[in-house]
Amino acid sequence: MGAKKSLFIFSLIFVLILTTSFLIVFPRAENISFIPEETGCTSIMAGRLATVDGSVITAHSCDGNYRNWLNIVPRKKNPTGATTKIYSGLMHTETPWDSRNVTVRGEIPDIEETFSFLNTAYPCLNEYQLAIGETTIGGRRELYNPQGLFVIEELERIMLQRCRTAREAIKLAGELVKTYGYGDMGECLTIADPKEVWHFEIFGAGLGQKGAVWAAVRIPDDHIGVSANIPRIGEINLNDPNNYMASDNVISLAVEKGWYDPKSGRPFRFWEAYSGRKPFGIREYFIFKTLAPSLKISLDDEALPFSIKPEKKVSVRDILKLYRETYAGTEFDMTKNLLVKDPRTGEMVKSPVANPWMSRDMMLLLNTLKPGVVEYQRPIAIAACAYAHVIQCRSWLPDPVGAVCWFAFDNPGQSARIPIFAGVTELPPGFEICSQHEFRPDSAAWAFRRANRLATVRWGEAGRFIEEAIKEFEDKAFEELPDVEKRVLQFYKTLPAEEAAVKAKAYLTKYTNDFARAAIQKYWELGNKFWAMFARGF
């Protein structure tokens, strides 16, 4: 290949890197049975006996064009007879005050007092350590009913405002959708409290049908569970309410629709009836295989175990690492064939422009130049992520410090995590400005997005700075965590409970805000560094 042709191809590749390193947007569809991979989320769960410290864990990566502003919604006392509005469209707003495209679907009676909660696009944590992860799982087209009142994020909000435990939240959700209807696609919520974590899947009951069909399975205390955009619940034992819950119509609806025949002799499997497609993909497989290497599973299997016992107990940092996973160094590594000759040594090395978050356009170009050089695999960490969190709930600590939301803006494979405790009452103003719209220098999310996108231009050079930043803030957080907990416990030992809670919340709010500002500043500096590194070209 001549020098001019080589230069042209390199230039073309570079332009594509710059112009396609943005989010791939898929609008929320009304009638789909699958989830586009660029918008699909990943949730990992861990029971208290599966973790090194006894934490119960749930998590979520919000992959897609969803709002990534967040704030704390405070407790609220409501007058007798008050109602609360149920909305749709909140997940695509630019700030908490943006009402464009937000519609009121209806109202329900309010309660005397609602709890404080962390208001992410999919609300995720309340002041009593009730935590929720989410993944959209699609389901059969025939189940979708747009007339139902609740979309999933509003169902989560009501759960967090009214419930203290996972069981309470599931029962409330069942009552609400039975009374008012469910108007969203198939969804999975992974619901945790300091004692246990549940995997809850819900679908509409069909066009014109008010209710919903749902099932919930408790993850065994010594197990890990995963949900990654595919219905996973199999057989359910309705005679064991300690570990299974379901809607009244869970089997009868499948029989009515012709999706299950009780006379067939086959057991009823929830995923088989209401999805009909293979109940796992590469993400579930990779996570299970990583945590239980001797597990005899294959991507060719009809189904995987619903949950697995890890061969070693996991830490929160183990889960954070899984959310950075791009399969580097494995058979699924998409960059393994992107090699160039090092002009200094003559050895074949990975190209500095190779990165695990290449756009589909870039992969198409590379495969056109050399067929099969890139084989797409859906990694856990993707550039299309709006935000991600891993939440640990801990029964032995007071609620304000007991639950920690390890939050990341943008791609969790590139962004430092910020600890947001259940007792935090306020976040920095920049948290309330989304990065899915125009660039704004007062947006916390844009600090991470700018640095992360620039780093992928020459990941081979810039990636190490991102990785060092992640480690710096993760080390800082986990080194300081015992002292933070000790300080809060001291409040509860020396002060009346109510006064201790006030002191603890004020202290935790200041700690989280200081930590967040340091991380934001670091990523603005990284973005500036990458501009300087590439100032004379790429």
N, C-alpha and C positions, 0 to 999 in steps of 0.2 A: 504494500500500500504506500503511495507516494506521500511526501511530507505535506503537500497542500491538502490532499484528501484527508489525511489524518487530522490536520488542524481543523478542517471544516467539521468533521465528525465530532471532535472534542468540543468545538465551539457550540455545535448544535446540542450536544448532551448538556453542556453547562447552562445554556439558555433554558432548556427544559427543566433542569433542576430548579432554577430560579423561579420559573413561571408556573411550575406545577407542585411546588412544595406547600400548598395550601390545602384547606379542608375540602374533602369531596362531600358535597351536600346532597342529602336525599330527604325530600319532604316527608312528613308523616302521611302515610297512605291510609286509605280507608279500607281497602280490601286486598290484603296480601297474606301469603302463607309462609313467607320467609322474610328474614331480616338482611338487608344489604350489609356485607361484612364491615364496611367502613363506618356504619352507624351502630354496630352491635356492641353491647357492653359485656363485661366479665365480672362475676361475683364469686368470691372465694369465702368459704365459711370454715370455722374451726370450733369444735366443742372444747369445753374447759379442760378436759383430760387429754386433749391432743396438743395443748400448748405448754411451753416450758414453765410458765408462771401461773397458769390457771385462768388466763384471760379467755373470754368467749369473743370470737372475732366474726365480723361480717365486713364486706367490702364492696366496692363498686368502681368501675371505670366508665364514665359517661362519654361514650364514644359517638361523636356526631355533632351536628350543628345545633347544640343546645346551649342555652345561656350559661355562662360561667361566673356571673356575679353571684354573691351570696351575702347573707346577713343573718343576724340573730333576731328572731321574732319573740318578743317578751311574753311573759305570762299575762293573762288578761281576765279580768272579772267582767261578767256579762249580766245585764239586767234580766229579770224574769221575763220569759217570752221572747227573748232575742233569737235571731236566726243568723246563720252564717251562709254566705254565698258560695257556691261551688262554681269554679271557673274552668275554662280551657284557654290555651294560648300563652300561659305564663312562662312556659319553657323557652320562649323565643323573644323575650323582652330584653331591652338594652340596659335598663337600670330598674331598681324596685319601683320607680315612679312612672315607668313607661307602660301606658295602657293600650297602645296600639295593638290591634289584632287580638286583644283579650276579650273574651265574651263570657257572660254570666249564663251558665247552663241551668241554674235553678238555686233553690235554697233548702236548708234543712234546719231543724231546731238546734240552737246552741246549748251548751251546758254552762253551769254556774261559773266555772273558772277553767281556762285552758292553760296547758303547760308551755313553757318556753321551748323553742326548738331551733336547730340549725337549718336555715332555709336555703338549701341548694336547689338546683333544677328538679331533682328528685329528693325531697326533704329527707334528712338522714339520721338525726340524733336529737333526742330531747333531754331535758334536765334530769330525768330519772334513769338514764343509761339505757333507754330503749333505742335501738339502732337498726337501720334498714339499708340494705343494698338492693340493687335492681338490675334486671336484664329483660329486654323485650324478647319474647319467644314466638310471636306470630300465631301459629295455629291454623286451623281450617278456616277458609274464607266464610263458610256458612255460619260461623259462630259470631261474626262481628255484627254488633247492633249499635249504630251511632245514636240511637234514641236514649240509651242508658245515660243516667246522670253523671256517673263518676268516670273520669279518666284516672289513670293510675297515680299520677303525682298528687292529685287532690285526695285520693284515698290514703296515701301515705301521710299527707299533712294532718288529716283528721285523726289517724292512728296516733301520731306523735303528740298531738294536742290533748288527747283524751286518755291515753293508756300508759301503764307503767311496765308491763311485761309483754313478751312476744305472744303468749297465749291470749291475753286480753286483746291485743291488736288484731290477731287473726279472727277471733270471734266477732269483734266489732266490724271488721271488714265484711265478713259473711252476712251480718245483719244489714249493713248499709246497702250492699249490692242487691240483696234480696228485696229490700223495701223500695229502693230508688233506681236500681238498674246499673249495669256496667256498660260503658260506651267506648271502650278502648280495645286495642289489639290484645292478643295473648301476652301476659306479663308474668314475670317471676319476681317475687320479693323475698329477700333473705333477711329474716327478722331475728334480731338477737337481743338478749338482756343479760345481766351478769351471771345467769345460771344456765341458759340454753340458747340454741339457735335453731330456727325452723326455715324450711324451704317451702315457699307458698307459690302455687301457680294458679292463675285465673284466666278464664276466657268468658266472652259473652255467651248468652244462651241462644243466640240466633236472632235474625231480623224480627223486630216486633215483640220479642220476648224480654220482659222487664229485668229479669234476674241475671244470674251468672252461673257458671259451673266452675268449681275450684276444688283443689286438694292441697293439703299441707302435711309435710313429713318432718319430724324432728330428726336433726342430724345427731347420731349417737355421740355421747360426750367425748369419746376417744377417737372421733372420726373427723375427716375433712370432707367438705362438699364443694361442688363447683356448679355454677350455672353460667352458660355462655351462649345465650340466644337460641337455645333449642329446648323444648319441653323434656324434662328429665325424670319426672315422677313415674314410677312403674306400678307395681302391685301395691295396693293399699289395704290395710287391715282395719276395717271400721269397728272391729270389736276391741281394738286397742287404742282408746282415746288418749292415752298418755303419749303416744308416738305418732298418731295419725288423726287428722281432722279432714272433713270434706263437706261439700254442699249436699243437701238432701237429694239432689238430682244427679249426683256424680256418675251413677251407672245408668239410671233410667233414660237420661238424655242421649247417651251413646247408643242405647238399644233403640230408642225412638228414631234416631237418625240413620240407623243401619250400620253403625261403626263398631258395634259389638253384639255378638250373638251368644247369649248365655248357654245355649244348647251345644255350642261348638266344643265344649270341653276345655277350651283355653282359658287361662286366668285373665281377668280384666286388668289391663295395663293402661294407666291414665294417658301416658304419652302416645301409645299406639292408637287409642280411641280419638284423642282430640288433636293430634298432630299428624300421625301417619308417616312421619319421616324418622330417619335414624336419630336416636336420642343423644348423640354426642358428636363432637368434631375434634379438631386438632388441639384446641385449648384444654378441654377436659382431659383428653388423653395425655397431653404433655404434663399437666400439673399432677395428675395421679401417678404417672410414671416417674416424675421427679421425686415425689415424696415417698413413693413405695417402689424403688427400683426393681425389686424382685417380683413385682406384680406381673402376672402373665396376661397382659392385655395387648390388643392389637388394634390398629386403626381399621382393620377389616372386620372386627367383631360386630355382631348385630347390636349389642348394647354393652356398656360398661357397668361396673357396680355403681349403685346410686351414690354411695360415699365410700371412703377407704380409711383404714387406719394407717397413719404414716409410720414408717419404720423408725423414725426419730421424732420426738416431739418438736413442734415448730415454734419459732419465736415470731413476734411482730415483724422483725427485720427480715425473716425468711419470707413472709408474705409480701413485704415491700419489694423484695428482690424479684419475686415471681411477677409482680406488676411491671417490672422493667424488662421482662423477658422478650427477646426477639429471636430466640433459638440460635444465637451465635455459637459457632463451634460444633453444632449438631448437624445431623443429616438434613434438617429443615432450614438451615441457614440460607437465606435468599442471596447473600453476597458471596458465597463460597467459591463461585466460579468467576468472579469479577477480578481477575488477576492481570497485572501488568509487569513488564520487566523493569526492575530497579536499575537505572542507568549507572549507578555507582558500583553495584555488586554483580549485576547481570542475573540476579535471582528473580523468580516470579513471586511477587508480593501482591497483597490486596490493594486495589486502586484507592487513592485517597478520597476520590469522589464517591466511592461505594458506601452506601448506608442502608440500614434496614428499613428506612421509611421512604423508599423511592415511590414516586407516583406510578399509577398504572400506565401513564403515557411514557414515562421513562423506561419502564420494564418492556413495554411494547417496542420502543425504539431499539433497546439492547437485544431483544429477541429477534428483531428484524435483521440486525447486523450479524448476529450469531444465534441461530435458532437453539432454544433450550438453555441459554446461558443463565437465565433467571427463571426459577419456578416459584410462583407466588404461594406463600403460606401465610395464613392470617396469624400474625403474632399477637401476644397479649398487650404489649405496649404499641400504640399506633399514634401517628401524628395527628389524626383526626379526633383525638380525645379532647373534650372540653375541660374536664377536670376528673380527678380520681380521689377516692378516699379508702383508707383501711381503718376500721373502728374497732378498738378493743374495749370490752366491758369487764369491770373487775369488782367482784362482790365484796372484797375485803377492804375497800376504800370508800370514803364518803362519795356520794354521787357527783358533786362538782368536779372532783379530780379523778373519779373512778373510771369514767369513760373518756377516751382520747380519740379524736378524729384526726388521723394523719393525712392531711389534705395536700393535694398537688394541683396546681393550675396546669392546663395544657397536657402535653404528653408525659405520662408518669415514668417513661423511660429516660426522660431528660430533666425533669424538674425536681428540685428539692422539696421535701415534705415539710409542712408546717403543722405543729400540734395545736389543735383546737379542742379545749377541754369542754366537758358538758356544762361546766359552770361559767363559761365565758359569756359575758353579757353584751359585748360590743366588739366589732372588728374594725380594722383601719378603713377609712372612707374609700380607698382605692379598690377594696373588695367588692364594692357595689357597682362597678362599671364593667360591663361585658367586653370581651375581646373578639366577639363574633361579628362585630360591626366595624365602624371606622376606627382607625388608629387613634388612641388617646394616651398621652403620656402620664395622665393621672390614674390610669387603670393598672391595678396590680397584675391582672392576668396578662396584659400586654408585655410586661417586663419579661415574663417567662416565654411567651410566644415568640417575641422578636429574637431573643437569644437562641432559642431552640431551632427556629427555622434557619437562621444564619449558620448555625453549627453544622447543619446537614449539607451545606454547600461543599465543604471539604471535611467530612466527618473524620477522616483519617488523621487530620491535624487538630481539629477543634474539639473532637469528642472527649479527649482526655480532660479538658478544662471543665466540661459539663460534668463528667464523672467525678472529678475532684470536688466540685461544688456540692453534688449530691451527698458524697461521703462526709464532707465538712459539716453540713447541717444535720445529717443523720447522727453522726458521732456526737455533736453538740447536744442534740435533743435527748439522746439516750443516756449520755453522761450526766446531764442535769436533772433528768426525770426523778431519780431517787430523792434529791434535795427538794424538788418541787413538792413531791408527795409528803415528805417529812414536815415541810413548812405548813402545809394544809392540815395535816394531822395534829400539829401543835395547836392550831386554832381550836380544833374540836376538843382537845384535852384541857384547854385552859379557859374556854369561853362557853357560855350557854349556846345550845345548838343553833338557835336562830342567828345570834350574833356571829358565831363561827362561820356559818354559811355565807353571811354577807362579806366577812373578811376574806374568806376563801375565794369567792367569786371575783372580788376586786383584785386580789393578788393574781389569780389565774388569767384574768382579762389583761392585766398589764404584761404578764409574761408572754402570752400568746401574741399580743400586739407588738411587743419589742422584737420577738423572734421573727414575726412576719416581716417587719420593716427591714430587718437585717437581710433576710433572704431576697426580698424584692430589690434592695439596693445592689446586692451581689449580682443578680441577673441583669439589671440595667448595665452594670459594669462589664459583664460578660458580653452583652450585645455590642457595646462600644468597642470592646477588644476585638471581636470578630470583624466588625467593620474596618478596624485598623489593619488587621491581619490581611484582609483581602482588598485593601484600598487601591492597589495598583493592578488589580485584576485577579483572576482566579486560576 
